[in-house]
């Protein structure tokens, strides 16, 4: 089997690639900010916090998140 590896510099990122990067960044932001949030709101779950991060980010972009 032969695999071809395409350099990121060789082609501009696709919309899907950009969206995946944004989702990863949102998840990392949620990981980083969860301890402070749970200190303020002890009953908030990580899933609730993550949803709020995604909702805020998608509102900034003026579109709804994928289901």
N, C-alpha and C positions, 0 to 999 in steps of 0.2 A: 504494500500500500504506500502511496506517495501523498504527502500532504503539502499543500501550499500555504505558506505563512505570508500574510499581507501586512506590510508595515502600515502603521497608523498615519504616517506622513504621506503615503502613496495615494490615499483617497480621503476626501473630506468625510467627517463623521456623518452617519445617517441620522435621521430623526430618531430612529429606534435606539441608536447608540447614545445619543444625547439624553434621551428619556431614561435609559438605564443608569447612566451616570448620575442624573438628578435623583433618581430613586435611591441609589446607593448613598449619595450625600445626605439625603433626608434621613435615612436609617442611621447613619453615623452621627448626625446631629441629635437625633432622638436618644441614642446611646449616651452621648455626652451630656445632654441636658436633663435626662431622667432623674438623676439623684437630687438635683435642686428642686425639681417639680414635686417629687415624692416627699421631700422635706416640708413643702408647703401644703401638699394635698396627700396625706398618707394613704388614702384609699384608692388613688388613681393607679390603674394597672399600666404596665408598659404598653400593652396593645392600645389602650385609650390614648396614652400620650403619643404613641407613634401615629395613630390616626389624626390627632390634632396637628402634628407636624406636617403630615402629608396634606391635610386640608388647607392649612395656612399657605403652604408652598404653592399648591395649585390655584388658590385664590389669587396669589401674586401674579400668576401667569394667565389668569382669566379663563381657566378651563377646568373641567371636572376631572378627577382622577379616574383611571380605568378601574373597572370592577373585577 
